């Protein structure tokens, strides 16, 4: 089965470039504006599928998580981005969440009929994150937004589909768990397309040239060896790698 993928630009953030390299072992001390992307997958029998849904509110990113400037223009909301492809939010059948950080799971309520697929271990980690309150960036929540998690547990609980490990969504469309990579229950979405196998990797990789092509780990991860193996496996399996915060993913994700 060959699916089509389209980018959803759901906001932008100004972040330190050192996040692209593990342990901040980089001479680049600058900052860059990066996209916050979701992806639309077309061609499934059940209807349109969305992978990741952006942030709840850019102000929360700065005030709650103590991060730098975040923006979400009116044309960067989930409904506005879906409308570019003639899709209404109510038509989306499934929302696949690579993980539950604030910039990936903040727009679940925009999709009123979608089943929401996430790894059980990710929800458990998000409900009781291990961030110390004294941490200046991220804090006690460790980039999980309490409002997002509370919404998933209730009122969206009946639509939440918790999976454990690798899972086939449909023929040629799979979730693969890479535990303790960027987050404890982070999954990658593999999609068969006419151009080859595309891997929607969330934040396991930030910059494809650095983190996938050269296998230099990004700055934030739980386990160095698990993340290194995840990147190697993704590089082996995928013909096209799509990352949430790489501008190159915008054009690369116009597949099929």
Secondary structure, 3 states (H helix, E strand, C coil): CCEEEEEEEEEEEEEEHHHHCHHHCCCCCCEEEEEEEEEEEECCCCCCEEECCCCCCHHHHHHCCCCCCEECCHHHCHHHHHHCCCCCHHHCCEEECCCCECCCCCCHHHCCCCEEEEEHHHHHHHHCCCCCCCCCCCHHHCCECHHHHHHHHCCCHHHEEEECCCEEEECCEEEEECCCCCCCCCEEEEEEECCEEEEECCCCCCCHHHHHHCCCCCCCCCCHHHHHHHHHHHHHHCCEEECCCCCHHHHHCCEC
